[in-house]
Amino acid sequence: MSVTSTAETAPADEAPPTASTAPPPDRPDAEPAEAPERAPISRLWSYARHHLRLLLIGGALSFLGGIAGLIQPLIAMEIIDALAADASLREPLILLAAVVVLGGVLSALGPYLMQIAGQNVVLSVRRNLIGTLVRLKVAEVDRLRPGDLVSRLTSDTNLLRTVASTTVIGGVTDSFMLLGGIALMAWLDLVLFGATSAMVALVAVTLAFIMPRIRRATVDSQKALGDMGSLLERVFTAFRTVKASGAEEYELDRLGAAAATARDKGVRASLWEGLAGVAAFMPVNIAFLMVLGIGGGRVASGAMDVGTLIGFLLLLFYLMGPVGGLSASLAQLQTGLAAVKRIEDVAGLDAEEPANGTAPEIGEGPARVAFRDVAFRYAEDLPYVHHGVTFEADGKGLTALVGPSGAGKTTVFSLIERFYPATGGSVSVDGRDVESWPLAALRGMIGYVEQDAPVLHGTLRENLVMAAPEATDAEVEGIVELARLRELVDRLPEGLDSPIGYRGMTISGGERQRVAIARALLRRPRLLLLDEATSQLDAANEAALKQVMLDAAERTNVLVVAHRLSTVTSADQIVVLDAGLVRAVGSHAELVETDELYRDLAASQLLTAER
């Protein structure tokens, strides 16, 4: 294993060294940046057009059901005329009954088909959104709130379902019904039509004023729900800490305030929606009274017959449905456009490229790692973590990264995994800059054990094979023995297929760490990154897993962030980091002799960690 190191000073135009290697602090108010302004209707169309056939069939059936409703007042006029002429009512009554039944069937089947289409639209949007969320770059996730993202995936897509199905098609159908009804009114009596038209114009003007406010209120309401979800997610993420700190009341107050804000925003949205309903129905009711008064006078004067008045009133009464439906559709459309905007904000986040579906070429043998004058900071407004870091880990063997807290050790792994791009310099694997590697190929050759060794909700087997789903039962059993998990497997009621709880809370910290190590080893990596991989193990298990680590170093390149002297002394080379610089590289014996910082670490921090 060849070694080079430098300890260059930071360029003059860079920020001074910093002791912080942590990602940017959690920002409770962080949320996806607003997507560039675009036509929400066109985006809504892009969601719905793949299911257009089903939507059109459902819309056509609903339209025919509406036509059947429009015909009913005309048939009623025939019945009234037949009564006046003492003619037979058999045929018009049979026709009316048939039209009523047919209209009911069509009006039920059409919305059902549109709801199916709406669910299909939501499925497509959710799949796309899930793909974006899972592939988000680590830097994006660091600044966002998971609770709000989940709200966009669930609540906002549910709002989209109604709009993509019944709202658009239903609104178009109601518009045609309204136009058809108005045309029939004009045909029946122009005087009464004039009175009705004035009310229709009043409805249109009022709704044009109200609809944009519904949209803005809905955006605020959905954001408030996302804020509340983020706070609740925060509590569950540190549930034991909250209880141990006696902070339940504090968190309840915050959640209560968030829930009250969500209620207030929801009430505001409901107020505008209620006003839209009133604005739609009140003029129609006034028009009904006006038609009844004016029409009654015209009937009394002989200017029109009673059958025409009744037919006109029935049409007006029937059109209350399309007017109300159109008003509701417009209100729901504003709600849906608000949901589209929030979904688009997420879709516009910075995500990693998806795999192309073919197995990546990851090579064979130990992977070589080289840092060349690497500078890095997590954001432009944050200080630098690395200031010209240079070292190599060439071929198989064990390289230990040591240094005081905040020296930038864990950040080295983040740059190798391409969780973040280097701000300056280059990070290469096998002589190729990590930025030029296909991401699936780069990460396919790496086994990585994080500092807190997370495990996921699910079974023990699912956690082990997550990085190597093609692993055979024999390989899984072998890794269980290698990572000293046999006692855990035997203790669990269903062995490898036993659930281990949310974040693995049913097993110990040391067991979680061993599961994470086993998961990394199961994929047979060319490069193994271990971030304080033995920090939660007892002496016996630490010794066993240190041997596993040394055995792995015989076959592959192993980099470990180490705080325990037993790990450090076994390393082929030790890289000493301090304030974002490599200050020394060598063996344990060499560094004890030549580097004061390492000597102090070995005498205090590393030795203390051993006790």
C-alpha positions as CSV (number, residue, x, y, z in Angstrom):
1,M,0.0,0.0,0.0
2,S,1.6,3.2,-1.2
3,V,1.2,6.4,0.9
4,T,1.4,10.1,0.2
5,S,0.4,13.0,2.4
6,T,0.5,16.7,2.5
7,A,-0.5,19.3,5.0
8,E,-1.0,22.4,2.9
9,T,-2.4,25.5,4.2
10,A,-5.8,26.7,3.1
11,P,-5.9,29.0,0.1
12,A,-6.2,32.6,1.0
13,D,-9.6,33.0,-0.5
14,E,-11.0,30.1,1.5
15,A,-12.6,30.2,4.9
16,P,-10.4,29.4,7.9
17,P,-10.2,25.8,9.2
18,T,-13.2,24.7,11.2
19,A,-13.7,22.0,13.7
20,S,-17.1,21.1,12.4
21,T,-17.5,18.0,10.2
22,A,-21.2,17.6,10.6
23,P,-23.7,18.3,7.8
24,P,-25.5,21.6,7.9
25,P,-27.7,21.9,11.1
26,D,-31.3,20.9,10.9
27,R,-33.3,23.9,9.7
28,P,-36.9,23.5,10.9
29,D,-38.2,26.0,8.3
30,A,-36.4,24.4,5.4
31,E,-38.7,23.2,2.6
32,P,-38.4,22.6,-1.1
33,A,-37.7,25.8,-3.1
34,E,-40.6,26.9,-5.2
35,A,-40.6,25.4,-8.6
36,P,-40.2,27.9,-11.5
37,E,-43.6,29.3,-12.4
38,R,-45.3,27.2,-15.0
39,A,-48.8,26.6,-16.2
40,P,-50.3,24.3,-13.5
41,I,-53.1,23.3,-15.9
42,S,-50.6,22.0,-18.4
43,R,-48.8,20.0,-15.7
44,L,-52.2,18.6,-14.6
45,W,-52.8,17.6,-18.2
46,S,-49.5,15.8,-18.3
47,Y,-50.6,13.7,-15.3
48,A,-54.0,12.9,-16.7
49,R,-53.3,12.4,-20.4
50,H,-52.0,8.8,-20.0
51,H,-55.4,7.8,-18.7
52,L,-57.4,9.9,-21.1
53,R,-59.4,7.1,-22.6
54,L,-60.9,6.0,-19.3
55,L,-61.5,9.7,-18.4
56,L,-63.3,10.4,-21.7
57,I,-65.5,7.3,-21.4
58,G,-66.4,8.2,-17.9
59,G,-67.0,11.8,-18.9
60,A,-69.1,10.8,-21.9
61,L,-71.3,8.6,-19.7
62,S,-71.7,11.4,-17.2
63,F,-72.5,13.8,-20.0
64,L,-75.2,11.5,-21.4
65,G,-76.5,11.2,-17.8
66,G,-76.7,15.0,-17.8
67,I,-78.5,15.1,-21.1
68,A,-81.0,12.7,-19.7
69,G,-81.6,15.2,-16.9
70,L,-82.1,18.0,-19.3
71,I,-84.7,16.0,-21.2
72,Q,-86.8,15.3,-18.1
73,P,-88.3,18.9,-17.9
74,L,-89.3,18.7,-21.5
75,I,-91.0,15.4,-20.9
76,A,-92.7,16.9,-17.9
77,M,-94.0,19.7,-20.1
78,E,-95.5,17.1,-22.4
79,I,-97.2,15.4,-19.5
80,I,-98.7,18.7,-18.3
81,D,-99.9,19.4,-21.9
82,A,-101.4,15.9,-22.0
83,L,-103.2,16.5,-18.7
84,A,-104.6,19.8,-20.1
85,A,-105.8,18.1,-23.3
86,D,-107.1,15.0,-21.3
87,A,-104.8,12.8,-23.5
88,S,-103.2,9.5,-22.5
89,L,-100.3,9.7,-20.1
90,R,-99.0,6.2,-20.6
91,E,-96.3,6.9,-23.2
92,P,-94.9,10.1,-21.7
93,L,-94.8,8.5,-18.2
94,I,-93.0,5.4,-19.5
95,L,-90.6,7.6,-21.4
96,L,-90.0,9.7,-18.3
97,A,-89.4,6.7,-16.2
98,A,-87.0,5.2,-18.7
99,V,-85.0,8.5,-19.0
100,V,-84.8,8.8,-15.2
101,V,-83.5,5.2,-14.8
102,L,-81.1,5.6,-17.7
103,G,-79.9,8.9,-16.4
104,G,-79.3,7.5,-13.0
105,V,-77.3,4.5,-14.3
106,L,-75.2,6.7,-16.6
107,S,-74.6,9.3,-13.8
108,A,-73.4,6.5,-11.5
109,L,-71.2,4.6,-14.0
110,G,-69.5,7.7,-15.4
111,P,-68.1,9.0,-12.1
112,Y,-67.0,5.4,-11.1
113,L,-64.9,5.1,-14.2
114,M,-63.4,8.6,-13.6
115,Q,-62.6,7.6,-10.1
116,I,-60.7,4.6,-11.4
117,A,-58.8,6.9,-13.7
118,G,-58.1,9.3,-10.9
119,Q,-56.6,6.5,-8.8
120,N,-54.4,5.5,-11.7
121,V,-53.3,9.1,-12.0
122,V,-52.4,9.2,-8.3
123,L,-50.5,5.9,-8.6
124,S,-48.4,7.3,-11.5
125,V,-47.7,10.6,-9.6
126,R,-46.8,8.8,-6.4
127,R,-44.4,6.4,-8.2
128,N,-42.7,9.3,-9.8
129,L,-42.6,11.2,-6.6
130,I,-41.3,8.2,-4.6
131,G,-38.6,7.8,-7.3
132,T,-37.6,11.4,-6.8
133,L,-37.6,11.3,-3.0
134,V,-35.6,8.1,-2.7
135,R,-33.0,9.4,-5.2
136,L,-32.6,12.8,-3.7
137,K,-29.1,13.9,-3.1
138,V,-28.0,13.7,0.5
139,A,-27.4,17.5,0.6
140,E,-31.1,18.0,-0.3
141,V,-32.3,15.7,2.4
142,D,-30.1,17.4,5.0
143,R,-31.9,20.7,4.5
144,L,-35.5,19.4,4.2
145,R,-38.1,18.0,6.6
146,P,-39.2,14.4,6.1
147,G,-42.6,15.0,7.6
148,D,-43.4,17.7,5.0
149,L,-42.2,15.5,2.1
150,V,-44.4,12.6,3.3
151,S,-47.3,15.1,3.4
152,R,-46.7,16.0,-0.2
153,L,-46.6,12.3,-1.1
154,T,-49.9,11.5,0.7
155,S,-52.2,14.4,1.3
156,D,-51.3,16.4,-1.8
157,T,-51.6,13.5,-4.2
158,N,-55.0,12.7,-2.7
159,L,-56.1,16.2,-3.5
160,L,-54.8,15.6,-7.0
161,R,-56.9,12.5,-7.4
162,T,-60.2,14.3,-7.3
163,V,-59.1,17.0,-9.6
164,A,-57.6,14.7,-12.2
165,S,-60.7,12.6,-12.4
166,T,-64.1,14.1,-11.5
167,T,-63.2,17.8,-11.3
168,V,-62.0,18.5,-14.8
169,I,-64.3,16.1,-16.6
170,G,-67.2,16.9,-14.3
171,G,-66.6,20.7,-14.7
172,V,-66.6,20.3,-18.5
173,T,-69.8,18.2,-18.3
174,D,-71.5,20.7,-16.0
175,S,-70.4,23.5,-18.3
176,F,-72.1,21.8,-21.3
177,M,-75.2,21.1,-19.2
178,L,-75.4,24.7,-18.2
179,L,-75.0,25.9,-21.7
180,G,-77.5,23.5,-23.0
181,G,-80.0,24.4,-20.2
182,I,-79.5,28.1,-21.0
183,A,-80.1,27.5,-24.7
184,L,-83.4,25.6,-23.8
185,M,-84.4,28.5,-21.6
186,A,-83.8,31.0,-24.4
187,W,-85.9,28.8,-26.7
188,L,-88.8,28.6,-24.2
189,D,-89.0,32.3,-23.2
190,L,-86.6,35.2,-23.9
191,V,-88.0,37.4,-21.2
192,L,-87.4,34.9,-18.4
193,F,-84.1,34.0,-20.0
194,G,-82.9,37.6,-19.7
195,A,-83.6,37.6,-16.0
196,T,-81.8,34.3,-15.6
197,S,-78.8,35.4,-17.6
198,A,-78.2,38.4,-15.3
199,M,-77.9,36.0,-12.4
200,V,-75.6,33.7,-14.3
201,A,-73.3,36.7,-15.1
202,L,-73.3,37.6,-11.4
203,V,-72.2,34.1,-10.5
204,A,-69.3,34.2,-13.0
205,V,-68.0,37.5,-11.8
206,T,-68.1,36.5,-8.1
207,L,-66.4,33.1,-8.7
208,A,-63.6,34.8,-10.7
209,F,-62.9,36.9,-7.6
210,I,-63.1,34.0,-5.1
211,M,-61.2,31.1,-6.9
212,P,-57.6,32.5,-6.7
213,R,-58.1,33.0,-3.0
214,I,-59.2,29.4,-2.6
215,R,-56.0,28.3,-4.2
216,R,-53.8,30.4,-2.0
217,A,-55.6,29.4,1.1
218,T,-55.3,25.7,0.1
219,V,-51.5,26.1,-0.4
220,D,-51.2,27.6,3.1
221,S,-53.4,24.8,4.6
222,Q,-51.4,22.0,3.0
223,K,-48.1,23.7,4.1
224,A,-49.4,23.9,7.7
225,L,-50.3,20.1,7.6
226,G,-46.7,19.5,6.4
227,D,-45.3,21.5,9.2
228,M,-47.3,19.5,11.8
229,G,-46.2,16.3,10.2
230,S,-42.6,17.4,10.4
231,L,-42.8,18.2,14.1
232,L,-44.4,14.8,14.8
233,E,-41.7,13.1,12.8
234,R,-39.1,14.9,14.9
235,V,-40.7,13.6,18.1
236,F,-40.7,10.0,16.9
237,T,-37.1,10.2,15.6
238,A,-35.9,11.0,19.1
239,F,-38.8,9.4,21.1
240,R,-36.7,8.1,23.9
241,T,-34.8,11.3,24.3
242,V,-38.0,13.3,24.5
243,K,-39.3,11.0,27.3
244,A,-35.9,10.9,29.1
245,S,-35.7,14.7,29.0
246,G,-39.3,15.0,30.4
247,A,-40.0,17.1,27.3
248,E,-43.4,15.7,26.5
249,E,-45.3,18.8,27.5
250,Y,-42.9,21.0,25.5
251,E,-43.3,18.9,22.4
252,L,-47.1,18.7,23.0
253,D,-47.3,22.5,23.1
254,R,-45.4,22.8,19.8
255,L,-47.5,20.1,18.2
256,G,-50.7,21.7,19.6
257,A,-49.7,25.1,18.2
258,A,-49.0,23.5,14.8
259,A,-52.3,21.7,14.8
260,A,-54.1,24.9,15.7
261,T,-52.3,26.7,12.8
262,A,-53.4,23.9,10.5
263,R,-56.9,24.2,11.7
264,D,-56.9,28.0,11.2
265,K,-55.5,27.6,7.7
266,G,-58.0,24.9,6.9
267,V,-60.9,27.1,8.2
268,R,-59.8,29.9,6.0
269,A,-59.7,27.6,3.0
270,S,-63.2,26.3,3.9
271,L,-64.5,29.8,4.3
272,W,-63.6,30.7,0.8
273,E,-65.0,27.4,-0.5
274,G,-68.2,28.1,1.4
275,L,-68.4,31.6,-0.1
276,A,-68.0,30.0,-3.5
277,G,-71.0,27.8,-2.8
278,V,-73.1,30.7,-1.6
279,A,-72.0,32.8,-4.6
280,A,-73.2,30.0,-6.9
281,F,-76.5,29.2,-5.3
282,M,-77.7,32.5,-4.0
283,P,-78.1,34.1,-7.5
284,V,-79.8,31.0,-8.8
285,N,-82.3,31.1,-5.9
286,I,-82.9,34.7,-6.6
287,A,-83.4,33.9,-10.3
288,F,-85.9,31.2,-9.3
289,L,-88.0,33.7,-7.4
290,M,-87.7,36.2,-10.2
291,V,-88.8,33.7,-12.8
292,L,-91.7,32.6,-10.5
293,G,-92.9,36.2,-10.1
294,I,-92.3,37.4,-13.7
295,G,-93.5,34.1,-15.2
296,G,-96.6,34.1,-13.0
297,G,-97.5,37.6,-14.3
298,R,-97.0,36.5,-17.9
299,V,-99.2,33.5,-17.4
300,A,-101.9,35.7,-15.8
301,S,-101.7,38.1,-18.7
302,G,-101.8,35.2,-21.2
303,A,-98.4,36.0,-22.6
304,M,-97.2,32.4,-21.9
305,D,-98.9,29.2,-20.9
306,V,-98.5,27.5,-17.6
307,G,-96.7,24.4,-19.1
308,T,-93.9,26.7,-20.4
309,L,-93.6,28.3,-17.0
310,I,-93.4,24.9,-15.3
311,G,-90.9,23.7,-17.8
312,F,-88.8,26.8,-17.4
313,L,-88.9,26.4,-13.6
314,L,-87.9,22.7,-13.8
315,L,-85.0,23.6,-16.1
316,L,-83.9,26.3,-13.6
317,F,-84.3,23.9,-10.8
318,Y,-82.3,21.2,-12.7
319,L,-79.5,23.7,-13.5
320,M,-78.9,24.2,-9.8
321,G,-77.0,20.9,-10.0
322,P,-74.7,21.9,-12.8
323,V,-74.2,25.4,-11.3
324,G,-73.3,23.9,-8.0
325,G,-71.2,21.3,-9.6
326,L,-69.3,23.8,-11.7
327,S,-68.7,26.0,-8.7
328,A,-67.4,23.0,-6.7
329,S,-65.3,21.9,-9.7
330,L,-63.7,25.3,-9.9
331,A,-63.0,25.3,-6.2
332,Q,-61.5,21.8,-6.3
333,L,-59.5,22.8,-9.3
334,Q,-57.9,25.6,-7.3
335,T,-57.2,23.0,-4.6
336,G,-55.7,20.6,-7.1
337,L,-53.5,23.3,-8.7
338,A,-52.2,24.1,-5.2
339,A,-51.4,20.4,-4.8
340,V,-49.7,20.3,-8.3
341,K,-47.5,23.2,-7.2
342,R,-46.4,21.5,-4.0
343,I,-45.7,18.2,-5.9
344,E,-43.8,20.1,-8.6
345,D,-41.7,21.7,-5.9
346,V,-40.5,18.2,-4.9
347,A,-40.2,17.0,-8.4
348,G,-37.8,19.9,-9.0
349,L,-35.4,18.9,-6.2
350,D,-31.8,17.9,-7.0
351,A,-31.8,14.1,-7.4
352,E,-29.2,11.5,-8.3
353,E,-29.3,9.8,-11.7
354,P,-31.3,6.6,-11.7
355,A,-29.7,3.3,-12.5
356,N,-30.1,2.3,-16.1
357,G,-31.4,-1.2,-15.2
358,T,-28.3,-3.1,-16.2
359,A,-25.8,-4.5,-13.8
360,P,-22.9,-2.0,-13.3
361,E,-19.3,-3.0,-14.1
362,I,-17.6,-2.6,-10.7
363,G,-14.3,-4.4,-11.5
364,E,-12.4,-6.9,-9.3
365,G,-9.8,-6.8,-6.6
366,P,-9.2,-4.0,-4.0
367,A,-10.2,-0.6,-5.1
368,R,-7.7,2.2,-4.9
369,V,-8.6,5.5,-3.2
370,A,-6.8,8.8,-3.7
371,F,-7.5,12.3,-2.3
372,R,-5.7,15.1,-4.2
373,D,-5.8,18.6,-2.5
374,V,-9.5,18.2,-1.6
375,A,-11.3,21.2,-0.2
376,F,-14.9,20.8,0.9
377,R,-17.7,22.7,2.7
378,Y,-21.4,21.6,3.0
379,A,-22.8,24.9,1.7
380,E,-21.6,28.2,0.5
381,D,-22.6,30.0,3.7
382,L,-20.8,27.4,5.9
383,P,-17.1,27.2,6.7
384,Y,-14.8,24.7,5.1
385,V,-14.4,21.3,6.5
386,H,-11.4,20.2,4.4
387,H,-8.5,22.4,3.3
388,G,-6.4,20.5,0.8
389,V,-6.7,17.0,2.1
390,T,-4.3,14.6,0.2
391,F,-3.6,10.9,0.9
392,E,-3.8,7.5,-0.8
393,A,-5.0,4.1,0.2
394,D,-3.7,2.0,-2.6
395,G,-4.6,-1.7,-2.8
396,K,-5.6,-4.2,0.0
397,G,-4.9,-3.4,3.6
398,L,-6.3,-1.4,6.5
399,T,-6.1,2.4,6.6
400,A,-7.2,4.1,9.9
401,L,-8.3,7.7,9.9
402,V,-7.7,9.3,13.3
403,G,-7.9,12.8,14.7
404,P,-9.8,15.0,17.1
405,S,-13.5,15.4,16.9
406,G,-14.4,17.7,13.9
407,A,-11.2,16.9,12.0
408,G,-13.2,15.8,8.9
409,K,-12.9,12.0,9.2
410,T,-16.5,11.1,8.4
411,T,-16.6,13.6,5.6
412,V,-13.9,11.6,3.9
413,F,-16.3,8.7,3.5
414,S,-19.2,11.0,2.4
415,L,-17.0,12.3,-0.4
416,I,-15.9,8.8,-1.5
417,E,-19.6,7.7,-1.6
418,R,-20.4,10.9,-3.5
419,F,-23.0,12.0,-1.0
420,Y,-21.5,15.4,-1.6
421,P,-19.3,16.8,-4.4
422,A,-15.8,18.0,-3.5
423,T,-15.6,21.8,-3.5
424,G,-12.1,21.7,-4.8
425,G,-9.5,19.1,-5.7
426,S,-10.3,15.5,-6.7
427,V,-11.4,12.3,-5.1
428,S,-10.7,9.2,-7.2
429,V,-11.4,5.5,-7.0
430,D,-9.2,3.2,-9.2
431,G,-7.7,6.3,-10.7
432,R,-11.0,7.7,-11.9
433,D,-12.7,10.7,-10.4
434,V,-15.7,9.7,-8.4
435,E,-17.8,12.3,-10.3
436,S,-17.2,10.5,-13.5
437,W,-18.2,7.0,-12.2
438,P,-21.7,5.8,-12.9
439,L,-23.2,6.1,-9.4
440,A,-24.5,2.6,-9.3
441,A,-21.1,1.2,-10.2
442,L,-19.3,3.4,-7.7
443,R,-21.5,2.5,-4.8
444,G,-21.8,-1.1,-6.0
445,M,-18.1,-1.7,-5.1
446,I,-18.3,-0.1,-1.7
447,G,-19.5,-1.5,1.7
448,Y,-20.3,1.3,4.1
449,V,-21.0,1.1,7.8
450,E,-22.3,4.4,9.2
451,Q,-21.4,5.8,12.6
452,D,-24.8,5.1,14.1
453,A,-25.2,1.8,12.2
454,P,-28.8,2.2,11.3
455,V,-31.1,-0.7,10.6
456,L,-34.5,-0.4,9.0
457,H,-38.0,-1.5,10.0
458,G,-38.5,-5.1,8.8
459,T,-37.0,-8.5,9.5
460,L,-33.4,-9.3,10.3
461,R,-33.0,-11.1,6.9
462,E,-34.3,-8.1,5.0
463,N,-31.8,-5.9,6.8
464,L,-28.9,-8.2,6.0
465,V,-29.7,-8.7,2.3
466,M,-30.7,-5.1,1.6
467,A,-27.4,-4.3,-0.1
468,A,-27.1,-7.8,-1.7
469,P,-30.6,-9.1,-2.5
470,E,-29.2,-11.9,-4.7
471,A,-27.4,-13.4,-1.7
472,T,-28.1,-17.1,-1.1
473,D,-29.2,-18.7,2.2
474,A,-25.8,-20.2,2.6
475,E,-24.1,-16.8,2.2
476,V,-26.5,-15.2,4.7
477,E,-25.8,-18.0,7.2
478,G,-22.1,-17.6,6.6
479,I,-22.2,-13.8,7.3
480,V,-24.3,-14.5,10.5
481,E,-21.4,-16.6,11.8
482,L,-18.8,-14.2,10.7
483,A,-20.4,-11.2,12.3
484,R,-21.2,-13.2,15.5
485,L,-25.0,-12.8,15.1
486,R,-25.8,-16.5,15.7
487,E,-26.8,-15.9,19.3
488,L,-29.2,-13.1,18.2
489,V,-30.7,-15.3,15.5
490,D,-31.3,-18.1,17.9
491,R,-32.9,-15.8,20.4
492,L,-35.4,-14.3,18.0
493,P,-38.7,-16.2,17.8
494,E,-38.6,-16.6,14.0
495,G,-34.9,-16.4,13.5
496,L,-33.7,-14.5,10.5
497,D,-37.3,-13.8,9.6
498,S,-38.2,-12.1,12.9
499,P,-39.1,-8.4,12.8
500,I,-36.6,-6.2,14.7
501,G,-38.8,-3.1,15.2
502,Y,-38.7,0.5,14.1
503,R,-35.0,1.4,13.6
504,G,-34.1,-1.9,15.2
505,M,-35.1,-0.9,18.7
506,T,-35.8,-4.5,19.8
507,I,-32.1,-5.3,19.6
508,S,-29.1,-3.8,21.3
509,G,-26.8,-1.1,20.0
510,G,-24.0,-3.6,19.6
511,E,-26.2,-6.0,17.7
512,R,-27.4,-3.2,15.4
513,Q,-23.7,-2.5,14.8
514,R,-23.0,-6.1,13.9
515,V,-26.0,-6.2,11.6
516,A,-24.7,-3.2,9.8
517,I,-21.2,-4.7,9.5
518,A,-22.7,-8.0,8.2
519,R,-24.8,-6.1,5.7
520,A,-21.7,-4.4,4.3
521,L,-19.6,-7.6,4.2
522,L,-22.4,-9.6,2.5
523,R,-22.0,-7.7,-0.8
524,R,-18.3,-8.5,-0.9
525,P,-17.1,-5.0,-1.4
526,R,-13.9,-3.9,-3.2
527,L,-13.7,-1.0,-0.7
528,L,-15.0,-1.2,2.9
529,L,-15.7,2.0,4.8
530,L,-16.2,1.6,8.6
531,D,-17.1,4.7,10.6
532,E,-16.3,3.8,14.2
533,A,-17.7,0.4,13.5
534,T,-16.8,-1.1,16.9
535,S,-17.8,1.8,19.1
536,Q,-20.8,0.0,20.7
537,L,-19.3,-3.5,21.1
538,D,-18.0,-5.1,24.2
539,A,-14.4,-6.3,24.5
540,A,-15.1,-9.9,23.3
541,N,-17.2,-8.9,20.3
542,E,-14.8,-6.0,19.4
543,A,-11.9,-8.5,19.3
544,A,-13.9,-10.8,17.1
545,L,-15.0,-8.1,14.7
546,K,-11.5,-6.6,14.6
547,Q,-10.3,-10.0,13.3
548,V,-13.1,-9.9,10.8
549,M,-11.9,-6.5,9.7
550,L,-8.3,-7.6,9.4
551,D,-9.4,-10.7,7.4
552,A,-11.3,-8.4,5.1
553,A,-8.2,-6.2,4.7
554,E,-6.4,-9.3,3.4
555,R,-8.8,-9.3,0.4
556,T,-9.9,-5.7,0.0
557,N,-9.2,-2.1,0.8
558,V,-10.5,-1.2,4.2
559,L,-10.8,2.4,5.5
560,V,-11.8,2.8,9.1
561,V,-12.5,5.9,11.3
562,A,-11.0,4.7,14.5
563,H,-11.2,5.8,18.1
564,R,-9.9,2.6,19.7
565,L,-6.2,2.0,20.0
566,S,-6.5,-1.8,19.2
567,T,-7.9,-0.9,15.8
568,V,-5.3,1.8,15.1
569,T,-2.3,-0.3,16.0
570,S,-3.4,-3.0,13.6
571,A,-3.6,-0.6,10.7
572,D,-1.2,-0.8,7.7
573,Q,-1.2,3.0,7.7
574,I,-2.7,5.7,9.8
575,V,-3.8,9.0,8.4
576,V,-3.9,11.8,11.1
577,L,-6.4,14.5,10.3
578,D,-6.6,17.8,12.1
579,A,-8.7,20.9,11.3
580,G,-9.4,19.7,7.8
581,L,-5.8,18.9,6.9
582,V,-3.7,15.7,6.8
583,R,-0.9,16.4,9.2
584,A,0.8,13.0,9.2
585,V,0.7,9.5,7.7
586,G,2.6,6.5,9.0
587,S,2.4,3.4,11.2
588,H,1.6,3.6,14.9
589,A,5.2,3.3,16.0
590,E,6.3,6.0,13.5
591,L,3.6,8.4,14.5
592,V,4.2,8.0,18.2
593,E,7.8,9.0,17.5
594,T,7.1,11.9,15.0
595,D,3.7,13.5,15.6
596,E,2.8,15.2,18.8
597,L,-1.0,15.2,18.2
598,Y,-1.0,11.5,17.5
599,R,1.0,10.8,20.5
600,D,-1.4,12.8,22.6
601,L,-4.4,11.0,21.1
602,A,-2.8,7.6,21.7
603,A,-2.0,8.5,25.3
604,S,-5.5,9.9,26.1
605,Q,-8.4,9.6,23.7
606,L,-7.5,6.3,22.0
607,L,-6.3,4.7,25.3
608,T,-9.4,5.9,27.1
609,A,-11.7,4.4,24.5
610,E,-10.0,1.1,25.3
611,R,-10.9,1.0,29.0
